[in-house]
Amino acid sequence: MSSIKMTFNNEEVIVKMDINPTSKEFLSLLPLTLKFEDYAGTEKISNLPKKLTKEDAPSGCDASVGDFTYYSPWGNLAIFYRDFGFASGLIKLGKIESGIEKLASKKGNFTGTIEKID
């Protein structure tokens, strides 16, 4: 298992990554600096530089607070700070271990950096 750190405005969010083909491909893109926006008052989303593999991925996932996911139909990251429920095409990449409240309280668009920490 590896972990990643998302940094924005001197705040840190730590995510423990799952082991699956999609998360491994995401890790291979790091470090990344991405622009995030709020979506539906539930998640922070950002477009990735390329679409990730859906190999061995389930048809969707039941998103809950702290889920770090990839939404394959749009090719974007979706980081949930509120429970959402099942979404088709959603692939779980990992789970936030600390800092979810920093992400939830962040208003408006922002830029964040994601890097591996182990």
PyMOL CGO cylinders between C-alpha atoms (Angstrom):
from pymol import cmd
from pymol.cgo import CYLINDER

trace = [
    CYLINDER, 0.00, 0.00, 0.00, 1.26, 3.44, -0.72, 0.3, 1, 1, 1, 1, 1, 1,
    CYLINDER, 1.26, 3.44, -0.72, 0.07, 6.82, 0.42, 0.3, 1, 1, 1, 1, 1, 1,
    CYLINDER, 0.07, 6.82, 0.42, -0.17, 10.16, -1.31, 0.3, 1, 1, 1, 1, 1, 1,
    CYLINDER, -0.17, 10.16, -1.31, -0.29, 13.72, -0.05, 0.3, 1, 1, 1, 1, 1, 1,
    CYLINDER, -0.29, 13.72, -0.05, -2.50, 16.41, -1.51, 0.3, 1, 1, 1, 1, 1, 1,
    CYLINDER, -2.50, 16.41, -1.51, -1.36, 19.94, -0.67, 0.3, 1, 1, 1, 1, 1, 1,
    CYLINDER, -1.36, 19.94, -0.67, -3.31, 23.19, -1.15, 0.3, 1, 1, 1, 1, 1, 1,
    CYLINDER, -3.31, 23.19, -1.15, -3.08, 26.56, 0.63, 0.3, 1, 1, 1, 1, 1, 1,
    CYLINDER, -3.08, 26.56, 0.63, -0.57, 25.14, 3.15, 0.3, 1, 1, 1, 1, 1, 1,
    CYLINDER, -0.57, 25.14, 3.15, -3.06, 22.38, 4.07, 0.3, 1, 1, 1, 1, 1, 1,
    CYLINDER, -3.06, 22.38, 4.07, -2.41, 18.65, 3.71, 0.3, 1, 1, 1, 1, 1, 1,
    CYLINDER, -2.41, 18.65, 3.71, -4.70, 15.73, 2.98, 0.3, 1, 1, 1, 1, 1, 1,
    CYLINDER, -4.70, 15.73, 2.98, -3.26, 12.20, 3.30, 0.3, 1, 1, 1, 1, 1, 1,
    CYLINDER, -3.26, 12.20, 3.30, -4.75, 9.36, 1.23, 0.3, 1, 1, 1, 1, 1, 1,
    CYLINDER, -4.75, 9.36, 1.23, -4.03, 5.64, 1.62, 0.3, 1, 1, 1, 1, 1, 1,
    CYLINDER, -4.03, 5.64, 1.62, -4.18, 4.19, -1.89, 0.3, 1, 1, 1, 1, 1, 1,
    CYLINDER, -4.18, 4.19, -1.89, -5.92, 0.95, -2.85, 0.3, 1, 1, 1, 1, 1, 1,
    CYLINDER, -5.92, 0.95, -2.85, -4.09, -1.63, -4.94, 0.3, 1, 1, 1, 1, 1, 1,
    CYLINDER, -4.09, -1.63, -4.94, -5.77, -1.95, -8.31, 0.3, 1, 1, 1, 1, 1, 1,
    CYLINDER, -5.77, -1.95, -8.31, -4.79, -1.27, -11.95, 0.3, 1, 1, 1, 1, 1, 1,
    CYLINDER, -4.79, -1.27, -11.95, -6.48, 2.16, -11.99, 0.3, 1, 1, 1, 1, 1, 1,
    CYLINDER, -6.48, 2.16, -11.99, -4.81, 3.41, -8.80, 0.3, 1, 1, 1, 1, 1, 1,
    CYLINDER, -4.81, 3.41, -8.80, -1.42, 2.07, -9.98, 0.3, 1, 1, 1, 1, 1, 1,
    CYLINDER, -1.42, 2.07, -9.98, -1.79, 4.02, -13.22, 0.3, 1, 1, 1, 1, 1, 1,
    CYLINDER, -1.79, 4.02, -13.22, -2.80, 7.14, -11.27, 0.3, 1, 1, 1, 1, 1, 1,
    CYLINDER, -2.80, 7.14, -11.27, 0.31, 6.79, -9.07, 0.3, 1, 1, 1, 1, 1, 1,
    CYLINDER, 0.31, 6.79, -9.07, 2.47, 6.59, -12.22, 0.3, 1, 1, 1, 1, 1, 1,
    CYLINDER, 2.47, 6.59, -12.22, 1.31, 10.14, -13.16, 0.3, 1, 1, 1, 1, 1, 1,
    CYLINDER, 1.31, 10.14, -13.16, 2.52, 11.71, -9.91, 0.3, 1, 1, 1, 1, 1, 1,
    CYLINDER, 2.52, 11.71, -9.91, 3.53, 14.33, -9.01, 0.3, 1, 1, 1, 1, 1, 1,
    CYLINDER, 3.53, 14.33, -9.01, 0.63, 16.34, -10.45, 0.3, 1, 1, 1, 1, 1, 1,
    CYLINDER, 0.63, 16.34, -10.45, -0.60, 19.90, -9.97, 0.3, 1, 1, 1, 1, 1, 1,
    CYLINDER, -0.60, 19.90, -9.97, -4.32, 20.09, -10.68, 0.3, 1, 1, 1, 1, 1, 1,
    CYLINDER, -4.32, 20.09, -10.68, -7.12, 22.63, -10.60, 0.3, 1, 1, 1, 1, 1, 1,
    CYLINDER, -7.12, 22.63, -10.60, -10.05, 21.51, -8.42, 0.3, 1, 1, 1, 1, 1, 1,
    CYLINDER, -10.05, 21.51, -8.42, -13.64, 22.69, -8.31, 0.3, 1, 1, 1, 1, 1, 1,
    CYLINDER, -13.64, 22.69, -8.31, -16.57, 21.84, -6.11, 0.3, 1, 1, 1, 1, 1, 1,
    CYLINDER, -16.57, 21.84, -6.11, -19.21, 19.58, -7.63, 0.3, 1, 1, 1, 1, 1, 1,
    CYLINDER, -19.21, 19.58, -7.63, -22.75, 19.31, -6.27, 0.3, 1, 1, 1, 1, 1, 1,
    CYLINDER, -22.75, 19.31, -6.27, -21.70, 20.29, -2.73, 0.3, 1, 1, 1, 1, 1, 1,
    CYLINDER, -21.70, 20.29, -2.73, -20.47, 16.70, -2.33, 0.3, 1, 1, 1, 1, 1, 1,
    CYLINDER, -20.47, 16.70, -2.33, -17.09, 16.29, -3.99, 0.3, 1, 1, 1, 1, 1, 1,
    CYLINDER, -17.09, 16.29, -3.99, -14.03, 18.10, -5.30, 0.3, 1, 1, 1, 1, 1, 1,
    CYLINDER, -14.03, 18.10, -5.30, -13.26, 17.21, -8.91, 0.3, 1, 1, 1, 1, 1, 1,
    CYLINDER, -13.26, 17.21, -8.91, -10.33, 17.72, -11.26, 0.3, 1, 1, 1, 1, 1, 1,
    CYLINDER, -10.33, 17.72, -11.26, -9.56, 16.66, -14.81, 0.3, 1, 1, 1, 1, 1, 1,
    CYLINDER, -9.56, 16.66, -14.81, -6.54, 14.40, -15.24, 0.3, 1, 1, 1, 1, 1, 1,
    CYLINDER, -6.54, 14.40, -15.24, -3.99, 14.75, -18.06, 0.3, 1, 1, 1, 1, 1, 1,
    CYLINDER, -3.99, 14.75, -18.06, -5.12, 11.38, -19.49, 0.3, 1, 1, 1, 1, 1, 1,
    CYLINDER, -5.12, 11.38, -19.49, -7.84, 8.77, -19.04, 0.3, 1, 1, 1, 1, 1, 1,
    CYLINDER, -7.84, 8.77, -19.04, -6.93, 5.90, -16.70, 0.3, 1, 1, 1, 1, 1, 1,
    CYLINDER, -6.93, 5.90, -16.70, -7.43, 2.19, -17.27, 0.3, 1, 1, 1, 1, 1, 1,
    CYLINDER, -7.43, 2.19, -17.27, -10.69, 0.52, -16.24, 0.3, 1, 1, 1, 1, 1, 1,
    CYLINDER, -10.69, 0.52, -16.24, -9.05, -2.94, -16.20, 0.3, 1, 1, 1, 1, 1, 1,
    CYLINDER, -9.05, -2.94, -16.20, -10.52, -5.20, -13.49, 0.3, 1, 1, 1, 1, 1, 1,
    CYLINDER, -10.52, -5.20, -13.49, -12.65, -2.29, -12.24, 0.3, 1, 1, 1, 1, 1, 1,
    CYLINDER, -12.65, -2.29, -12.24, -16.15, -2.88, -10.84, 0.3, 1, 1, 1, 1, 1, 1,
    CYLINDER, -16.15, -2.88, -10.84, -19.11, -1.34, -12.70, 0.3, 1, 1, 1, 1, 1, 1,
    CYLINDER, -19.11, -1.34, -12.70, -19.25, 1.43, -10.11, 0.3, 1, 1, 1, 1, 1, 1,
    CYLINDER, -19.25, 1.43, -10.11, -18.85, 2.19, -6.43, 0.3, 1, 1, 1, 1, 1, 1,
    CYLINDER, -18.85, 2.19, -6.43, -20.86, 3.39, -3.45, 0.3, 1, 1, 1, 1, 1, 1,
    CYLINDER, -20.86, 3.39, -3.45, -19.10, 6.66, -2.65, 0.3, 1, 1, 1, 1, 1, 1,
    CYLINDER, -19.10, 6.66, -2.65, -18.83, 7.82, 0.95, 0.3, 1, 1, 1, 1, 1, 1,
    CYLINDER, -18.83, 7.82, 0.95, -16.98, 10.54, 2.87, 0.3, 1, 1, 1, 1, 1, 1,
    CYLINDER, -16.98, 10.54, 2.87, -13.23, 10.34, 2.29, 0.3, 1, 1, 1, 1, 1, 1,
    CYLINDER, -13.23, 10.34, 2.29, -13.33, 8.26, -0.88, 0.3, 1, 1, 1, 1, 1, 1,
    CYLINDER, -13.33, 8.26, -0.88, -10.63, 9.22, -3.38, 0.3, 1, 1, 1, 1, 1, 1,
    CYLINDER, -10.63, 9.22, -3.38, -12.05, 8.07, -6.72, 0.3, 1, 1, 1, 1, 1, 1,
    CYLINDER, -12.05, 8.07, -6.72, -11.77, 8.21, -10.51, 0.3, 1, 1, 1, 1, 1, 1,
    CYLINDER, -11.77, 8.21, -10.51, -14.92, 8.86, -12.54, 0.3, 1, 1, 1, 1, 1, 1,
    CYLINDER, -14.92, 8.86, -12.54, -14.18, 6.98, -15.74, 0.3, 1, 1, 1, 1, 1, 1,
    CYLINDER, -14.18, 6.98, -15.74, -16.94, 8.42, -18.01, 0.3, 1, 1, 1, 1, 1, 1,
    CYLINDER, -16.94, 8.42, -18.01, -15.50, 11.96, -17.60, 0.3, 1, 1, 1, 1, 1, 1,
    CYLINDER, -15.50, 11.96, -17.60, -11.87, 11.00, -16.88, 0.3, 1, 1, 1, 1, 1, 1,
    CYLINDER, -11.87, 11.00, -16.88, -11.67, 13.03, -13.67, 0.3, 1, 1, 1, 1, 1, 1,
    CYLINDER, -11.67, 13.03, -13.67, -10.73, 12.66, -10.03, 0.3, 1, 1, 1, 1, 1, 1,
    CYLINDER, -10.73, 12.66, -10.03, -13.67, 12.86, -7.62, 0.3, 1, 1, 1, 1, 1, 1,
    CYLINDER, -13.67, 12.86, -7.62, -12.81, 13.29, -3.93, 0.3, 1, 1, 1, 1, 1, 1,
    CYLINDER, -12.81, 13.29, -3.93, -15.88, 12.92, -1.73, 0.3, 1, 1, 1, 1, 1, 1,
    CYLINDER, -15.88, 12.92, -1.73, -16.38, 15.00, 1.41, 0.3, 1, 1, 1, 1, 1, 1,
    CYLINDER, -16.38, 15.00, 1.41, -20.04, 13.94, 1.74, 0.3, 1, 1, 1, 1, 1, 1,
    CYLINDER, -20.04, 13.94, 1.74, -21.71, 10.56, 1.29, 0.3, 1, 1, 1, 1, 1, 1,
    CYLINDER, -21.71, 10.56, 1.29, -23.05, 10.15, -2.22, 0.3, 1, 1, 1, 1, 1, 1,
    CYLINDER, -23.05, 10.15, -2.22, -24.26, 6.61, -2.89, 0.3, 1, 1, 1, 1, 1, 1,
    CYLINDER, -24.26, 6.61, -2.89, -23.70, 4.32, -5.86, 0.3, 1, 1, 1, 1, 1, 1,
    CYLINDER, -23.70, 4.32, -5.86, -22.36, 5.82, -9.09, 0.3, 1, 1, 1, 1, 1, 1,
    CYLINDER, -22.36, 5.82, -9.09, -21.81, 3.82, -12.24, 0.3, 1, 1, 1, 1, 1, 1,
    CYLINDER, -21.81, 3.82, -12.24, -18.29, 4.23, -13.68, 0.3, 1, 1, 1, 1, 1, 1,
    CYLINDER, -18.29, 4.23, -13.68, -16.81, 5.36, -10.34, 0.3, 1, 1, 1, 1, 1, 1,
    CYLINDER, -16.81, 5.36, -10.34, -13.57, 3.55, -9.42, 0.3, 1, 1, 1, 1, 1, 1,
    CYLINDER, -13.57, 3.55, -9.42, -12.19, 3.80, -5.89, 0.3, 1, 1, 1, 1, 1, 1,
    CYLINDER, -12.19, 3.80, -5.89, -8.50, 4.70, -5.82, 0.3, 1, 1, 1, 1, 1, 1,
    CYLINDER, -8.50, 4.70, -5.82, -8.06, 5.13, -2.08, 0.3, 1, 1, 1, 1, 1, 1,
    CYLINDER, -8.06, 5.13, -2.08, -9.40, 6.58, 1.18, 0.3, 1, 1, 1, 1, 1, 1,
    CYLINDER, -9.40, 6.58, 1.18, -8.53, 9.84, 2.93, 0.3, 1, 1, 1, 1, 1, 1,
    CYLINDER, -8.53, 9.84, 2.93, -6.82, 9.10, 6.27, 0.3, 1, 1, 1, 1, 1, 1,
    CYLINDER, -6.82, 9.10, 6.27, -6.50, 12.69, 7.46, 0.3, 1, 1, 1, 1, 1, 1,
    CYLINDER, -6.50, 12.69, 7.46, -7.47, 16.18, 6.36, 0.3, 1, 1, 1, 1, 1, 1,
    CYLINDER, -7.47, 16.18, 6.36, -10.99, 15.55, 5.01, 0.3, 1, 1, 1, 1, 1, 1,
    CYLINDER, -10.99, 15.55, 5.01, -12.30, 18.53, 7.00, 0.3, 1, 1, 1, 1, 1, 1,
    CYLINDER, -12.30, 18.53, 7.00, -9.75, 20.81, 5.24, 0.3, 1, 1, 1, 1, 1, 1,
    CYLINDER, -9.75, 20.81, 5.24, -11.04, 19.66, 1.87, 0.3, 1, 1, 1, 1, 1, 1,
    CYLINDER, -11.04, 19.66, 1.87, -14.71, 19.98, 2.91, 0.3, 1, 1, 1, 1, 1, 1,
    CYLINDER, -14.71, 19.98, 2.91, -14.25, 23.55, 4.16, 0.3, 1, 1, 1, 1, 1, 1,
    CYLINDER, -14.25, 23.55, 4.16, -12.37, 24.71, 1.03, 0.3, 1, 1, 1, 1, 1, 1,
    CYLINDER, -12.37, 24.71, 1.03, -14.63, 27.09, -0.89, 0.3, 1, 1, 1, 1, 1, 1,
    CYLINDER, -14.63, 27.09, -0.89, -14.40, 27.84, -4.59, 0.3, 1, 1, 1, 1, 1, 1,
    CYLINDER, -14.40, 27.84, -4.59, -11.84, 26.62, -7.11, 0.3, 1, 1, 1, 1, 1, 1,
    CYLINDER, -11.84, 26.62, -7.11, -8.28, 25.93, -6.00, 0.3, 1, 1, 1, 1, 1, 1,
    CYLINDER, -8.28, 25.93, -6.00, -5.05, 24.41, -7.21, 0.3, 1, 1, 1, 1, 1, 1,
    CYLINDER, -5.05, 24.41, -7.21, -3.55, 21.41, -5.42, 0.3, 1, 1, 1, 1, 1, 1,
    CYLINDER, -3.55, 21.41, -5.42, -0.45, 19.28, -5.75, 0.3, 1, 1, 1, 1, 1, 1,
    CYLINDER, -0.45, 19.28, -5.75, -0.55, 15.50, -5.35, 0.3, 1, 1, 1, 1, 1, 1,
    CYLINDER, -0.55, 15.50, -5.35, 2.60, 13.51, -4.67, 0.3, 1, 1, 1, 1, 1, 1,
    CYLINDER, 2.60, 13.51, -4.67, 3.64, 10.09, -3.38, 0.3, 1, 1, 1, 1, 1, 1,
    CYLINDER, 3.64, 10.09, -3.38, 4.89, 9.97, 0.20, 0.3, 1, 1, 1, 1, 1, 1,
    CYLINDER, 4.89, 9.97, 0.20, 5.92, 6.31, 0.45, 0.3, 1, 1, 1, 1, 1, 1,
]
cmd.load_cgo(trace, "trace")
